[in-house]
Amino acid sequence: MKAISILQNDIQNISFSDLNTIATVGNNGTTIRLFDSSRRQLSEFPVTSSKVTSTTFSPNSKIIATGHENGTVSFFNPNGKELEQIKAT
């Protein structure tokens, strides 16, 4: 596996899709970056609800779910558009 060395921050979280897309969360927990298997960055988008602690892809890789420190779960498309947010009660 090739290393992704273009990140300026340490990686806090990483997940892989079935389509060989890689999602990373920087150590500040507020930015998601998507890479393809050749290490080319596909997109980058901010996360504003609270610090991201986990990421995962839907089975078809069209939705990225993020878990947050405050209990919120957010759903994004690969372009960074937030589709839905569920807040803990």
Helices and strands as residue ranges (DSSP letters): E 11-16, E 22-26, E 31-35, E 41-46, E 52-57, E 64-68, E 73-76, E 82-86
